[in-house]
């Protein structure tokens, strides 16, 4: 029975921050403050990571939006080609002919 009480005492005294052998409200407040500080550190890490990811997602959405606008423009060019209109855009490069010696 004595061993059980020693284990219980040891378990409670692990919260004894000032190591005076007595568990009091100061020890509990310190334990709570330490837990809050640890939680705040974790929250800050998650917040920073989330902000970074949101920024990257915004960049990708902008890229997709720009590509979608380009596809819409190209689609109207296809409709024009079906109707027989001339090609719009940058003219094709002329091929250079090389002479053999």
NULO-402104 format. One record per residue (C-alpha): residue in three letters; x, y, z. Coordinates in pm, whole numbers, padded with zeros to 5 digits, always signed. Layout:
N
AlaXYZ;...
% end
This chain:
101
Unk+00000+00000+00000;Unk+00289+00233+00074;Unk+00424+00192-00282;Unk+00091+00297-00429;Unk+00088+00620-00225;Unk+00447+00690-00325;Unk+00351+00652-00692;Unk+00051+00881-00649;Unk+00263+01138-00465;Unk+00533+01121-00733;Unk+00273+01170-01005;Unk+00130+01482-00839;Unk+00471+01621-00749;Unk+00582+01620-01108;Unk+00374+01938-01132;Unk+00574+02088-00843;Unk+00762+02356-01038;Unk+00944+02519-00749;Unk+01047+02178-00607;Unk+00944+02257-00252;Unk+00761+01927-00208;Unk+00420+02092-00192;Unk+00179+02128-00478;Unk+00006+02465-00452;Unk-00175+02717-00674;Unk+00152+02878-00790;Unk+00267+02544-00928;Unk-00066+02493-01104;Unk-00056+02844-01253;Unk+00295+02780-01384;Unk+00185+02450-01536;Unk-00110+02619-01705;Unk+00108+02903-01834;Unk+00358+02652-01977;Unk+00077+02463-02150;Unk-00064+02788-02292;Unk+00279+02892-02420;Unk+00328+02555-02589;Unk-00017+02577-02748;Unk+00050+02932-02870;Unk+00376+02820-03031;Unk+00195+02541-03215;Unk-00083+02777-03324;Unk+00174+03026-03457;Unk+00345+02753-03661;Unk+00013+02640-03809;Unk-00086+03001-03882;Unk+00240+03067-04066;Unk+00210+02748-04271;Unk-00153+02824-04357;Unk-00065+03174-04475;Unk+00210+03033-04696;Unk-00025+02778-04849;Unk-00299+03035-04910;Unk-00050+03256-05092;Unk+00056+02966-05316;Unk-00305+02871-05389;Unk-00381+03231-05489;Unk-00086+03226-05730;Unk-00203+02901-05887;Unk-00563+03021-05920;Unk-00438+03335-06095;Unk-00233+03121-06334;Unk-00534+02901-06408;Unk-00753+03206-06463;Unk-00502+03355-06708;Unk-00478+03024-06894;Unk-00857+03000-06909;Unk-00881+03348-07060;Unk-00622+03249-07321;Unk-00822+02937-07406;Unk-01132+03152-07457;Unk-00939+03376-07692;Unk-00806+03078-07886;Unk-01156+02930-07909;Unk-01280+03243-08084;Unk-00988+03208-08328;Unk-01105+02854-08410;Unk-01454+02982-08484;Unk-01302+03242-08716;Unk-01097+02977-08894;Unk-01411+02771-08952;Unk-01576+03075-09107;Unk-01277+03116-09338;Unk-01115+03424-09183;Unk-00739+03471-09203;Unk-00515+03367-08915;Unk-00469+03625-08641;Unk-00167+03658-08421;Unk+00202+03647-08485;Unk+00293+03569-08846;Unk+00479+03245-08913;Unk+00854+03269-08963;Unk+00981+03229-09315;Unk+01203+02928-09373;Unk+01551+03008-09497;Unk+01679+02811-09790;Unk+02039+02710-09783;Unk+02236+02667-10101;Unk+02464+02369-10136;Unk+02815+02432-10258;
% end
